[in-house]
């Protein structure tokens, strides 16, 4: 019995030195799991934000549609009114010439030649009259069709506003959940390291997917002869315009955002930035060293036009207030996320643009995706 007992003791001793390594591996797995949980929560917040902004884009499209329909209806109403006068006159004319035998004007034409001329003239008048009646009916029908379409669009607008309110609540709920998850998990340094790696992996995957989609669109355009490039070089792919030291415009705050570049906006505009939903009052940061200039306009409300030392310009909109202006360092608070401008009809968010070389805006999504 001693030999089995000794064998068991040696086996236990042999296992003990391996315990620290197993504990370290368990700690690493726990950190990775926490990082994935945070990243998943961020993706859920982004998906909820995307759904909300897609609904907002649909609402703006409905607004544009209604403006077009209203203009068409006004134009058609003018045509109907003008044709209505003509049709009424035609009806009077038809009544007065309904019986040539009883008309003192027409029964004076006795010769065959005069009667033939009268019949030919009557045929021309009849043809013209029929055309006017047809035109009146067609235009009137077209106007009624537009009016039905307008009413349907207005009904969809009411439904869309309710849908948007639900999606907004969902997005804000997901952001609150993200805040709770991050508050619990990000206290651990190992989790923060693992999260940085997880974020990079997902950002690289998103960039690869967008590049593949861009290539697919380019191939379809070449195959079909479409694209409307007119022989010009294709537009550059989306890219990360930041560098290793670039700071997320909302810092480490929990926010939701999606790729809304080019989405329809009211007035026939196209979206030229990324919208980041967050808690009102969230600090908005300088992404690089540079100069922050306060601006105001109807759409953006309180905004900052930021001239970066990296050679790019940045535009921040819908701020509740400005904080540090003039010469600032990256990471300095330059404003607070809010709801000014046309965001008063939406939800608190930051509209953020990137202008490489101080030129035209480019899609900032992958940059924000890589650094936030």
Secondary structure, 3 states (H helix, E strand, C coil): CHHHHHHHHHHHHHHHCCHHHHHHHHHHHHHHHHHHHHHHHHHHHHHHHHHHHHHHHHHHHHHHHHHHHHHHHHHHHHHHHHHHHHHHHHHHHHHHCCCCCCCCCCCCCCCHHHHHHHHHHHHHHHHHHHHHHHHHHHHHHHHHHHHHHHHHHHHHHHHHHHHHHHHHHHHHHHHHHHHHHHHHHCCCHHHHHHHHHHHHHHHHHHHHHHHHHHHHHHHHHHHHCCCCCCCCCCCCCCCCCCCCCCCCCCCCCCCEECCCCCCEEHHHEECCCEEEECCCCCEEECCCCEEEEEEEECCCEEEEEEEECCCCEEEEEEEEEECCCEEECCCCEEEEECCCHHHHHCCCEEEEEEEHHHCCCECCHHHHHHHC
